[in-house]
Amino acid sequence: MMGKEQRLRTVAEIAAVVQGQVFGDPATMICGIASIEEARSGDITFAESPRFLETARKSLASAILAPQSAISNGDTKVMIGVENPRLAFAQLLDLFAPEHYAPRGIHPTAVIGSDLEYGELVSLGAQCVLGENVRLGKNVTIHPLCYIGNDVEIGDDTIIFPNVTILHGTKMGKRNIIHSGTVIGADGFGYMLVGGQHLKVPQIGTVSIGDDVEMGANCTIDRAKTGTTRIGNGTKLDNMVHVAHNCQVGNHCLLVAQTALAGGVQVGDYSVFAGQSGAGEHVKIGARSVIAGRGGVIGDIPEGSFVSGFPARPHKEMMRQQAAAHRLPDMVKKLRDLEKRLAELEKDKEKPSA
């Protein structure tokens, strides 16, 4: 791991990375990156609006990424003017992050099956187990204690963190990041009730992962019953996401923590499942749709939908229903008052006239 002193950068160097304009001393040295609340002397922080910029000016940070239009000539702190401070801040996180040390080469305790093929700069950690006919691209890093099954293919520049299991036949593209505890290629959940017992249906398909996919800790991607379970290019999975057998998840989707897709779900490109949401079997989700947190989709939804609740329905409709439900106690009280008044009127009506 690099020491902090080895990550020193001048403001001018940082501005070049984010294509920003320096206001103040470009030779100011920066050794870290932090939020406004956590910033110390030597750190750079960001302010995405004039309101936050006022707070950042009072912080201990030595430099601030800020909207160029909000910077004044009288600022006492060094500023880097950019169009999008949040994006610039994200670009700098890698610059100051400590390097994850991974020795190149194959650790002597790794157990390797026959016919392994691998590219240059591969790193295979201690006590990894690889099956037969495994294919590893260039610069692949597999941390210790991983299991890679027979006929698995992993593309260039992929990082596999400790305790990941990738089972037989899985094909994976380039620049993927798979975090600890994730299992790819386990059997799909398939059973038939025969003679009062649950008979297992063999799951003989595979899993295909595109390029630039990231999976958080403890995700589970099931192999297909037949054919292929697919995760598209650029799709990101949070921790504890489950994708069942034969799902087809499109490109650049976001599946947030504890999302679960039942078997055969099709998800269009750029769709978002918020936390603890899900979809039932064989549901089709149109491209660029959003399923709100804890939403449960049980029927097909068209492209560009925004749905919530269970069963999921258009979000505006759900909000109107929720608002109406909150008014129910008052409505019930008014109804009872009306019934009481009506009963009194009926009673008065039944009295004999004088």
C-alpha positions as CSV (number, residue, x, y, z in Angstrom):
1,M,0.0,0.0,0.0
2,M,1.4,3.4,-0.8
3,G,2.0,5.9,2.0
4,K,0.2,9.2,2.0
5,E,3.3,11.1,1.1
6,Q,3.6,9.2,-2.1
7,R,0.2,10.5,-3.3
8,L,1.1,14.2,-3.2
9,R,-0.2,16.1,-6.1
10,T,-0.2,19.8,-7.0
11,V,-3.4,21.6,-7.6
12,A,-2.2,22.1,-11.2
13,E,-1.8,18.4,-11.7
14,I,-5.3,17.8,-10.3
15,A,-6.8,20.4,-12.5
16,A,-5.3,18.7,-15.5
17,V,-7.0,15.4,-14.5
18,V,-10.5,17.0,-14.2
19,Q,-9.9,19.6,-17.0
20,G,-10.6,22.4,-14.6
21,Q,-9.3,26.0,-14.2
22,V,-7.2,26.9,-11.2
23,F,-8.0,30.0,-9.1
24,G,-5.2,30.6,-6.6
25,D,-1.8,29.1,-6.2
26,P,-1.4,26.1,-8.7
27,A,1.6,24.8,-6.7
28,T,-0.5,24.1,-3.6
29,M,0.2,20.5,-2.5
30,I,-2.7,18.1,-2.0
31,C,-2.2,14.8,-0.2
32,G,-5.8,13.6,0.2
33,I,-9.5,13.9,-0.7
34,A,-12.4,14.2,1.6
35,S,-16.0,15.4,2.1
36,I,-16.5,19.0,3.4
37,E,-17.2,17.7,6.9
38,E,-14.1,15.5,7.0
39,A,-11.6,17.6,5.2
40,R,-8.3,18.5,6.8
41,S,-5.4,20.7,5.8
42,G,-3.9,19.1,2.7
43,D,-7.2,17.7,1.4
44,I,-9.3,18.7,-1.6
45,T,-13.1,18.6,-1.3
46,F,-16.0,19.6,-3.6
47,A,-19.0,21.8,-3.5
48,E,-21.6,21.1,-6.1
49,S,-23.6,24.3,-5.6
50,P,-23.1,27.9,-4.2
51,R,-24.8,26.9,-1.0
52,F,-22.3,24.1,-0.3
53,L,-19.5,26.3,-1.5
54,E,-20.1,28.7,1.5
55,T,-19.6,25.7,3.9
56,A,-16.6,24.5,2.0
57,R,-14.9,27.9,2.3
58,K,-15.1,27.6,6.1
59,S,-13.7,24.0,6.1
60,L,-10.0,23.0,6.7
61,A,-9.6,21.9,3.1
62,S,-6.7,23.3,1.2
63,A,-8.5,23.3,-2.2
64,I,-12.1,23.1,-3.4
65,L,-13.6,21.7,-6.6
66,A,-16.5,24.1,-7.4
67,P,-18.8,25.3,-10.2
68,Q,-16.7,27.8,-12.2
69,S,-19.6,30.3,-12.2
70,A,-19.7,30.4,-8.4
71,I,-16.1,31.2,-7.9
72,S,-15.2,34.8,-7.0
73,N,-11.8,36.5,-7.4
74,G,-11.7,37.3,-3.7
75,D,-11.6,33.7,-2.6
76,T,-8.9,33.0,0.0
77,K,-8.9,29.2,-0.7
78,V,-7.5,27.6,-3.8
79,M,-10.3,26.7,-6.2
80,I,-10.6,24.5,-9.2
81,G,-13.5,25.6,-11.4
82,V,-15.2,22.7,-13.2
83,E,-18.6,22.2,-14.9
84,N,-19.6,19.2,-12.7
85,P,-17.9,19.2,-9.3
86,R,-19.4,15.9,-8.2
87,L,-18.1,14.1,-11.3
88,A,-14.7,15.7,-10.9
89,F,-14.6,14.5,-7.3
90,A,-15.4,11.0,-8.4
91,Q,-12.6,11.1,-11.0
92,L,-10.1,12.1,-8.3
93,L,-11.0,9.3,-5.9
94,D,-9.0,6.8,-7.9
95,L,-6.1,9.2,-8.0
96,F,-5.8,9.3,-4.2
97,A,-6.9,5.7,-3.4
98,P,-4.3,3.4,-2.0
99,E,-3.3,0.7,-4.5
100,H,-4.5,-2.8,-3.8
101,Y,-1.4,-4.9,-3.8
102,A,-1.8,-8.1,-5.8
103,P,1.4,-10.0,-6.7
104,R,1.7,-10.9,-10.4
105,G,1.9,-14.6,-11.1
106,I,0.5,-17.8,-9.7
107,H,0.8,-18.5,-6.0
108,P,2.4,-21.9,-5.3
109,T,-0.6,-23.0,-3.2
110,A,-3.1,-22.6,-6.0
111,V,-4.6,-25.8,-7.3
112,I,-4.9,-25.8,-11.1
113,G,-6.7,-28.2,-13.4
114,S,-5.4,-29.2,-16.9
115,D,-5.2,-26.9,-19.9
116,L,-5.2,-23.5,-18.2
117,E,-4.6,-20.6,-20.5
118,Y,-3.8,-17.1,-19.2
119,G,-2.6,-13.8,-20.5
120,E,0.3,-11.6,-19.3
121,L,0.2,-10.0,-15.8
122,V,-2.2,-12.5,-14.4
123,S,-2.4,-12.7,-10.6
124,L,-3.7,-15.9,-9.0
125,G,-3.8,-15.8,-5.2
126,A,-3.1,-18.3,-2.5
127,Q,-5.3,-21.4,-2.2
128,C,-7.4,-20.7,-5.3
129,V,-8.8,-23.7,-7.1
130,L,-9.2,-23.7,-10.8
131,G,-10.9,-26.5,-12.8
132,E,-10.0,-27.7,-16.3
133,N,-9.9,-25.6,-19.5
134,V,-10.1,-22.3,-17.6
135,R,-9.3,-19.2,-19.8
136,L,-8.0,-16.0,-18.1
137,G,-7.3,-12.8,-20.1
138,K,-4.6,-10.3,-19.6
139,N,-4.2,-8.5,-16.2
140,V,-6.8,-10.7,-14.5
141,T,-6.5,-10.6,-10.7
142,I,-8.0,-13.4,-8.7
143,H,-7.6,-12.9,-5.0
144,P,-7.0,-15.8,-2.5
145,L,-9.6,-18.5,-1.8
146,C,-11.6,-18.3,-5.0
147,Y,-13.0,-21.3,-6.9
148,I,-13.2,-21.2,-10.7
149,G,-14.9,-24.2,-12.3
150,N,-14.3,-26.1,-15.5
151,D,-14.6,-24.2,-18.8
152,V,-14.9,-20.8,-17.2
153,E,-13.7,-17.8,-19.3
154,I,-12.7,-14.5,-17.6
155,G,-11.9,-11.4,-19.8
156,D,-9.0,-8.9,-19.5
157,D,-8.6,-6.6,-16.6
158,T,-11.1,-8.3,-14.4
159,I,-10.8,-8.3,-10.6
160,I,-12.2,-11.2,-8.5
161,F,-12.1,-10.6,-4.8
162,P,-11.6,-13.3,-2.1
163,N,-14.1,-16.1,-1.6
164,V,-15.9,-15.8,-5.0
165,T,-17.2,-18.9,-6.6
166,I,-17.6,-19.0,-10.4
167,L,-19.0,-22.4,-11.5
168,H,-18.6,-24.4,-14.7
169,G,-19.2,-22.9,-18.1
170,T,-19.5,-19.2,-17.0
171,K,-18.3,-16.7,-19.6
172,M,-17.3,-13.3,-18.5
173,G,-16.2,-10.2,-20.4
174,K,-13.6,-7.6,-19.7
175,R,-13.0,-5.1,-16.8
176,N,-15.5,-6.8,-14.5
177,I,-15.3,-6.5,-10.7
178,I,-16.7,-9.3,-8.6
179,H,-16.8,-8.7,-4.8
180,S,-16.4,-11.3,-2.0
181,G,-19.0,-14.0,-1.4
182,T,-20.6,-13.8,-4.8
183,V,-21.6,-17.0,-6.5
184,I,-22.1,-17.2,-10.2
185,G,-23.5,-20.3,-11.9
186,A,-25.2,-22.1,-9.1
187,D,-28.2,-24.2,-10.1
188,G,-31.5,-22.4,-10.7
189,F,-34.4,-23.0,-8.4
190,G,-36.3,-25.6,-10.4
191,Y,-38.5,-28.4,-8.9
192,M,-41.6,-30.4,-9.9
193,L,-44.1,-31.8,-7.4
194,V,-44.3,-35.5,-8.3
195,G,-45.8,-38.1,-6.0
196,G,-45.9,-35.7,-3.1
197,Q,-42.2,-34.9,-3.4
198,H,-40.3,-32.0,-5.0
199,L,-38.3,-33.5,-7.9
200,K,-35.3,-31.5,-8.9
201,V,-35.3,-30.2,-12.5
202,P,-31.7,-30.4,-13.9
203,Q,-30.2,-27.0,-14.6
204,I,-27.8,-27.5,-17.6
205,G,-27.5,-24.0,-19.0
206,T,-24.8,-21.4,-18.4
207,V,-24.2,-17.8,-17.3
208,S,-22.9,-15.0,-19.6
209,I,-21.6,-11.7,-18.1
210,G,-20.8,-8.8,-20.3
211,D,-18.0,-6.1,-20.1
212,D,-17.7,-3.5,-17.3
213,V,-20.1,-5.3,-14.9
214,E,-19.7,-4.9,-11.1
215,M,-21.3,-7.2,-8.6
216,G,-21.3,-6.4,-4.9
217,A,-20.7,-8.8,-2.0
218,N,-22.9,-11.9,-1.8
219,C,-24.7,-11.7,-5.1
220,T,-26.1,-14.9,-6.6
221,I,-26.5,-15.4,-10.3
222,D,-28.1,-18.7,-11.2
223,R,-27.3,-20.7,-14.3
224,A,-30.1,-21.2,-16.8
225,K,-32.2,-24.4,-16.9
226,T,-31.3,-24.5,-20.6
227,G,-29.7,-21.7,-22.6
228,T,-28.1,-18.8,-20.8
229,T,-28.7,-16.4,-18.0
230,R,-27.3,-13.0,-19.1
231,I,-26.0,-9.8,-17.5
232,G,-25.4,-7.0,-20.0
233,N,-22.5,-4.6,-20.5
234,G,-22.1,-1.9,-17.8
235,T,-24.7,-3.3,-15.5
236,K,-24.0,-2.8,-11.7
237,L,-25.3,-5.0,-8.9
238,D,-25.3,-3.9,-5.3
239,N,-24.7,-6.3,-2.4
240,M,-27.0,-9.3,-2.0
241,V,-28.7,-9.1,-5.4
242,H,-30.3,-12.3,-6.7
243,V,-30.7,-13.0,-10.5
244,A,-32.5,-16.3,-11.1
245,H,-32.2,-18.8,-13.9
246,N,-32.7,-17.6,-17.5
247,C,-33.0,-13.9,-16.6
248,Q,-31.9,-11.5,-19.3
249,V,-30.7,-8.3,-17.7
250,G,-29.9,-5.6,-20.3
251,N,-27.0,-3.1,-20.6
252,H,-26.3,-0.4,-18.0
253,C,-28.9,-1.4,-15.5
254,L,-28.7,-0.8,-11.8
255,L,-29.9,-3.5,-9.3
256,V,-29.8,-2.1,-5.8
257,A,-29.3,-4.1,-2.6
258,Q,-31.6,-7.1,-2.0
259,T,-33.2,-6.9,-5.4
260,A,-34.5,-10.3,-6.6
261,L,-35.5,-11.3,-10.1
262,A,-37.4,-14.6,-10.5
263,G,-36.8,-17.0,-13.3
264,G,-37.0,-15.8,-16.9
265,V,-37.3,-12.0,-16.2
266,Q,-36.3,-9.7,-19.0
267,V,-35.0,-6.3,-18.0
268,G,-34.5,-3.6,-20.7
269,D,-31.4,-1.4,-20.9
270,Y,-30.8,1.4,-18.4
271,S,-33.5,0.1,-16.0
272,V,-33.2,0.6,-12.3
273,F,-34.4,-1.7,-9.4
274,A,-34.3,0.2,-6.1
275,G,-33.6,-1.6,-2.8
276,Q,-35.6,-4.7,-1.9
277,S,-37.5,-4.6,-5.2
278,G,-38.2,-7.5,-7.5
279,A,-40.0,-9.0,-10.4
280,G,-42.0,-12.2,-10.7
281,E,-41.4,-15.0,-13.2
282,H,-41.1,-14.2,-16.9
283,V,-42.0,-10.5,-16.4
284,K,-40.8,-8.1,-19.1
285,I,-39.4,-4.8,-17.9
286,G,-39.2,-2.1,-20.6
287,A,-36.0,-0.2,-21.1
288,R,-35.3,2.8,-18.9
289,S,-37.9,1.8,-16.3
290,V,-37.6,2.5,-12.6
291,I,-39.0,0.2,-9.9
292,A,-39.1,2.0,-6.6
293,G,-37.9,0.5,-3.3
294,R,-39.8,-2.6,-2.2
295,G,-41.8,-2.5,-5.5
296,G,-42.9,-5.9,-6.8
297,V,-43.6,-6.2,-10.5
298,I,-46.0,-9.1,-11.3
299,G,-46.8,-8.1,-14.9
300,D,-45.1,-6.7,-18.0
301,I,-44.4,-2.9,-17.9
302,P,-43.7,-0.7,-20.9
303,E,-40.5,1.2,-21.7
304,G,-39.9,4.3,-19.5
305,S,-42.2,3.2,-16.6
306,F,-41.9,4.4,-13.1
307,V,-43.7,2.0,-10.8
308,S,-43.9,1.4,-7.0
309,G,-45.8,-0.7,-4.5
310,F,-47.0,-4.3,-4.5
311,P,-48.3,-5.2,-7.0
312,A,-46.4,-2.4,-8.7
313,R,-48.4,0.2,-10.5
314,P,-47.6,3.7,-11.9
315,H,-45.9,5.7,-9.1
316,K,-48.2,8.7,-9.3
317,E,-51.2,6.5,-9.0
318,M,-49.7,4.7,-6.0
319,M,-49.0,8.1,-4.4
320,R,-52.6,9.2,-4.8
321,Q,-53.7,5.9,-3.2
322,Q,-51.3,6.4,-0.3
323,A,-52.6,9.9,0.2
324,A,-56.2,8.7,0.1
325,A,-55.3,6.0,2.6
326,H,-53.9,8.5,5.0
327,R,-57.2,10.4,4.9
328,L,-59.3,7.3,5.8
329,P,-59.3,7.8,9.6
330,D,-60.8,11.3,9.2
331,M,-63.2,10.1,6.6
332,V,-64.4,7.3,8.9
333,K,-64.9,9.8,11.7
334,K,-66.9,12.1,9.5
335,L,-69.0,9.1,8.3
336,R,-69.8,8.1,11.9
337,D,-70.7,11.6,12.8
338,L,-73.1,11.7,9.8
339,E,-74.6,8.4,10.7
340,K,-75.2,9.6,14.3
341,R,-76.8,12.8,13.0
342,L,-79.0,10.9,10.6
343,A,-80.1,8.5,13.4
344,E,-81.0,11.5,15.5
345,L,-83.0,13.0,12.6
346,E,-84.8,9.7,12.0
347,K,-85.6,9.5,15.7
348,D,-87.0,13.1,15.7
349,K,-89.1,12.3,12.7
350,E,-90.7,9.3,14.4
351,K,-91.8,11.4,17.4
352,P,-95.6,12.2,17.3
353,S,-96.4,15.8,16.5
354,A,-98.0,17.9,19.3
